[in-house]
Structure formats: C-alpha cells, structure tokens
Amino acid sequence: NEFKFFKIGITSKSIFNRVSTMQTGNPIEIQILWVVGSCSAKMFESLIHDFYKAYNIRGEWFNFSLDEAEKIGVMITDGTLIDIMYEDDLDW
C-alpha cells in the first residue's frame, strides 16, 4: 500500500475552514479521511500521537499507509483506543 502524509489533530473551528487554510500553498490536494467529535478529543489526539510516534514526520504530520490511517478511525469508534490506553497504563 502506498504511504501518505496524514495530519492528526483537533480544531475548535470549522473543519472545512481548517483544511482550506492548510491547502493554501500545498500542491497536493488535502482530503478529509475522518472526523470524530468528542469531548475527549485532546485525550484521543495525545494517545494517537503517542501510539504512532514512530511514524511522526513533524508536529501533527504522520507518514503511514492508508490502511493504517483507516485503522485509527476504527480504533476510536469501536473503543479499542480506550482499551489500549488502559492496557498501557498511561497516565491521563
């Protein structure tokens, strides 16, 4: 599977405005893979950043396959991410 760049982050503004801002000056079209609304967004963001730190390129940008990126959305929606958090005994 082809590897791509993914931004994993949160925003308090419109996701479409955020993408539009990031698109300026970027020659590659930015696409939204998934959006999750949660009162625990910061916790999820930190956990994903920590879990995938080996794939971190810079800041909130990561480089992995589309399959791996899609797994993140599934882990959030099916509760696996919470299970990982407790299994690793992370201090949140």
C-alpha positions in Angstrom: 0.0 0.0 0.0 1.2 3.5 -0.8 2.4 5.6 2.1 0.9 9.0 2.5 1.1 12.0 4.9 -1.7 12.4 7.5 -2.4 15.2 9.9 -3.8 14.0 13.2 -5.1 16.9 15.2 -8.0 18.8 16.7 -9.6 22.1 15.8 -12.1 24.3 17.5 -13.1 25.9 14.2 -14.9 24.5 11.1 -13.0 21.5 9.7 -13.6 22.8 6.2 -12.0 26.2 7.1 -9.1 24.4 8.7 -8.5 22.3 5.6 -8.8 25.4 3.4 -6.1 27.1 5.4 -3.8 24.1 5.2 -4.4 23.8 1.5 -3.1 27.2 0.7 0.4 26.8 -0.7 0.1 23.0 -0.6 0.4 21.4 -4.1 -1.2 18.1 -3.0 -4.9 18.2 -2.5 -5.8 17.7 1.1 -8.7 15.3 1.8 -10.6 14.6 5.0 -10.3 10.9 5.9 -12.4 11.0 9.0 -13.7 13.4 11.6 -14.6 12.5 15.2 -16.5 14.7 17.5 -15.7 14.1 21.2 -15.4 15.9 24.4 -12.3 13.8 24.9 -10.7 14.9 21.6 -7.5 16.1 23.3 -7.0 12.8 25.0 -7.6 10.9 21.8 -5.2 13.1 19.9 -2.5 12.6 22.5 -3.0 8.9 22.6 -2.8 8.5 18.8 0.3 10.8 18.6 2.0 8.6 21.3 0.9 5.3 19.8 2.1 6.3 16.3 5.2 8.3 17.3 7.4 6.1 15.2 5.6 7.4 12.1 5.7 11.1 13.1 7.3 13.3 10.5 6.8 16.7 12.1 4.3 18.1 14.6 0.9 16.6 13.8 2.0 15.1 10.5 2.5 11.3 10.2 3.5 9.0 7.3 1.9 5.6 7.1 -0.3 3.6 4.8 -4.0 4.4 4.1 -4.9 1.1 5.7 -3.1 2.1 8.9 -4.8 5.5 8.9 -8.3 3.9 8.5 -7.5 1.7 11.5 -7.2 4.8 13.7 -10.8 5.7 12.9 -12.0 2.2 13.7 -10.0 2.1 17.0 -11.7 5.3 18.1 -15.2 4.3 17.2 -15.1 0.7 18.4 -13.4 1.5 21.7 -10.1 -0.2 21.0 -8.2 3.0 21.6 -9.6 3.2 25.1 -8.6 -0.4 25.7 -5.0 0.4 24.6 -5.0 3.3 26.9 -5.8 1.2 29.9 -3.6 -1.8 28.9 -0.6 0.5 28.6 -1.5 2.1 31.9 -1.0 5.6 30.6 -1.4 8.5 32.9 -4.1 10.8 31.5 
